[in-house]
């Protein structure tokens, strides 16, 4: 037997009104995040004090979304490394890598590739193993292909992500056995998170 509840028109109106208001608030927050990201993207390379102020202001908005788990915001919080150390939104290179990893773990492709670039190129956190791991995940996620490693690391097949300049430099530094080991780890992560493998 279905029990019916009598609801007046005022109750229906109030429920609809509050539902619309809460949706509007989410849209406003999303619009603020999108606007802040557009501001950062329009800057290019941050050099002047005005550009740094625009970046810092945008990061104030973006950080709130990153703290709530938004992967797009997490990716952009990592740009805080471009600010002066005295800025409230400055983050260290190590913290930048942590934010990029959080975003990459949520499937943000650009974060995975940026994280790989940091590990490949920044001397204070240089780690070829981690760089290759994140390159592998980033490029797989980007193009949906698992690239098999040739027996000769020095000659990647054209079109293979390992022939990309930054990746190739990392590949040259690792043994064939190490590359295979890292690929097994990366494939396991991809299988768990993407289930396409």
C-alpha positions as CSV (number, residue, x, y, z in Angstrom):
1,X,0.0,0.0,0.0
2,X,1.4,3.4,-1.0
3,X,1.1,6.1,1.6
4,X,0.4,9.5,0.0
5,X,1.5,12.7,1.6
6,X,-0.5,15.9,1.0
7,X,1.8,18.7,0.0
8,X,0.6,22.2,-0.4
9,X,1.5,24.5,-3.3
10,X,3.6,26.7,-1.0
11,X,5.7,23.7,0.0
12,X,6.3,22.8,-3.6
13,X,7.2,26.4,-4.4
14,X,9.7,26.6,-1.6
15,X,11.3,23.3,-2.4
16,X,11.7,24.4,-6.1
17,X,12.9,27.9,-5.1
18,X,15.6,26.5,-2.7
19,X,16.7,23.9,-5.2
20,X,17.1,26.6,-7.9
21,X,19.0,28.9,-5.5
22,X,21.5,26.1,-4.6
23,X,22.0,25.3,-8.2
24,X,22.6,28.9,-9.0
25,X,25.2,29.1,-6.3
26,X,27.1,26.2,-7.8
27,X,26.9,27.8,-11.2
28,X,28.3,31.1,-9.7
29,X,31.1,29.2,-8.1
30,X,31.8,27.3,-11.3
31,X,31.7,30.6,-13.3
32,X,34.2,32.2,-10.8
33,X,36.5,29.2,-11.2
34,X,36.3,29.3,-15.0
35,X,36.9,33.1,-15.0
36,X,40.0,32.7,-12.8
37,X,41.4,30.0,-15.0
38,X,40.8,32.1,-18.2
39,X,42.7,35.0,-16.4
40,X,45.7,32.7,-15.8
41,X,45.6,31.2,-19.3
42,X,45.7,34.6,-20.8
43,X,48.8,35.6,-18.9
44,X,51.2,33.2,-20.7
45,X,54.6,33.4,-18.9
46,X,54.2,35.4,-15.7
47,X,57.0,38.0,-15.5
48,X,55.8,41.5,-14.4
49,X,54.5,42.4,-11.0
50,X,51.0,43.1,-12.5
51,X,50.9,39.6,-14.1
52,X,52.0,38.2,-10.7
53,X,49.2,40.0,-9.0
54,X,46.6,38.8,-11.5
55,X,47.9,35.3,-11.0
56,X,47.8,35.6,-7.2
57,X,44.2,37.0,-7.3
58,X,43.1,34.2,-9.6
59,X,44.8,31.5,-7.4
60,X,42.9,32.8,-4.3
61,X,39.6,31.8,-6.1
62,X,41.1,28.6,-7.6
63,X,42.5,27.3,-4.3
64,X,39.1,27.1,-2.7
65,X,38.0,24.8,-5.5
66,X,41.2,22.7,-5.3
67,X,40.7,22.2,-1.5
68,X,37.3,20.8,-2.3
69,X,38.8,18.2,-4.8
70,X,38.3,19.9,-8.2
71,X,41.1,18.4,-10.4
72,X,41.1,21.3,-12.8
73,X,41.7,23.7,-9.9
74,X,44.4,21.5,-8.4
75,X,46.2,21.7,-11.7
76,X,46.2,25.5,-11.7
77,X,47.1,25.8,-8.0
78,X,50.5,24.3,-9.0
79,X,51.1,27.6,-10.9
80,X,51.7,29.2,-7.5
81,X,55.3,28.3,-8.0
82,X,55.6,31.2,-10.5
83,X,54.9,33.7,-7.7
84,X,57.4,35.4,-5.4
85,X,58.0,33.6,-2.2
86,X,56.5,36.5,-0.2
87,X,53.1,36.1,-2.0
88,X,50.3,34.4,0.0
89,X,49.6,32.0,-2.9
90,X,53.2,31.0,-3.5
91,X,53.9,27.3,-3.3
92,X,57.2,25.5,-3.4
93,X,58.2,23.2,-6.2
94,X,57.6,20.2,-4.0
95,X,54.1,21.4,-3.1
96,X,53.5,22.2,-6.8
97,X,54.4,18.5,-7.6
98,X,52.0,17.4,-4.8
99,X,49.1,19.4,-6.3
100,X,49.8,18.1,-9.8
101,X,49.9,14.5,-8.5
102,X,46.5,15.0,-6.8
103,X,45.1,16.2,-10.1
104,X,46.8,13.5,-12.1
105,X,45.4,10.8,-9.8
106,X,41.9,12.2,-10.6
107,X,42.6,11.7,-14.3
108,X,43.8,15.2,-15.3
109,X,46.0,14.5,-18.3
110,X,47.8,17.9,-18.4
111,X,48.6,17.5,-14.7
112,X,50.2,14.1,-15.3
113,X,52.3,15.5,-18.1
114,X,53.2,18.7,-16.2
115,X,54.2,16.5,-13.2
116,X,56.4,14.4,-15.5
117,X,58.0,17.6,-16.9
118,X,58.8,18.8,-13.3
119,X,60.4,15.5,-12.4
120,X,62.3,15.4,-15.7
121,X,63.6,19.0,-15.6
122,X,63.7,20.5,-12.2
123,X,67.0,19.7,-10.5
124,X,65.7,20.0,-6.9
125,X,63.1,17.3,-7.4
126,X,64.6,15.5,-10.5
127,X,63.5,11.9,-10.6
128,X,63.7,10.0,-13.9
129,X,61.7,7.1,-12.6
130,X,58.7,9.3,-11.5
131,X,59.0,11.3,-14.7
132,X,58.7,8.3,-16.9
133,X,55.9,6.9,-14.8
134,X,53.8,10.1,-15.2
135,X,54.8,10.5,-18.9
136,X,53.5,7.0,-19.5
137,X,50.2,7.6,-17.7
138,X,49.8,11.0,-19.2
139,X,50.4,10.0,-22.8
140,X,48.3,6.8,-22.4
141,X,45.4,8.8,-21.0
142,X,45.8,11.4,-23.7
143,X,45.8,9.1,-26.7
144,X,44.4,5.8,-25.3
145,X,47.2,3.6,-26.5
146,X,49.7,1.4,-24.7
147,X,53.0,1.8,-26.4
148,X,55.2,-1.3,-26.3
149,X,58.8,-0.7,-25.5
150,X,61.3,-1.6,-28.2
151,X,64.4,-3.6,-27.2
152,X,66.5,-0.6,-28.1
153,X,65.7,2.3,-25.9
154,X,67.7,4.7,-28.0
155,X,65.4,4.3,-31.1
156,X,61.8,4.8,-30.2
157,X,59.3,4.3,-33.0
158,X,58.1,7.6,-34.6
159,X,54.7,8.5,-33.2
160,X,55.6,6.7,-29.9
161,X,55.4,9.1,-27.0
162,X,59.0,8.1,-26.1
163,X,60.2,10.0,-29.1
164,X,59.0,13.3,-27.6
165,X,62.0,15.4,-26.7
166,X,61.5,15.6,-22.9
167,X,60.5,11.9,-22.7
168,X,63.4,10.8,-24.8
169,X,65.9,12.4,-22.5
170,X,64.4,10.6,-19.6
171,X,64.3,7.2,-21.5
172,X,68.0,7.6,-22.3
173,X,68.8,7.8,-18.5
174,X,67.0,4.6,-17.6
175,X,67.9,1.0,-18.3
176,X,65.6,-1.2,-20.4
177,X,64.8,-3.3,-17.3
178,X,63.9,-0.2,-15.3
179,X,61.7,1.1,-18.1
180,X,59.8,-2.2,-18.1
181,X,59.4,-2.2,-14.4
182,X,58.0,1.4,-14.4
183,X,55.7,0.5,-17.3
184,X,54.3,-2.5,-15.3
185,X,53.5,-0.1,-12.4
186,X,52.0,2.5,-14.7
187,X,49.9,-0.1,-16.5
188,X,48.6,-1.5,-13.2
189,X,47.6,2.1,-12.2
190,X,45.9,2.6,-15.6
191,X,44.1,-0.7,-15.4
192,X,42.7,0.1,-12.0
193,X,41.6,3.6,-12.9
194,X,40.8,3.4,-16.6
195,X,39.9,-0.3,-17.1
196,X,40.6,0.0,-20.9
197,X,43.8,-2.1,-20.7
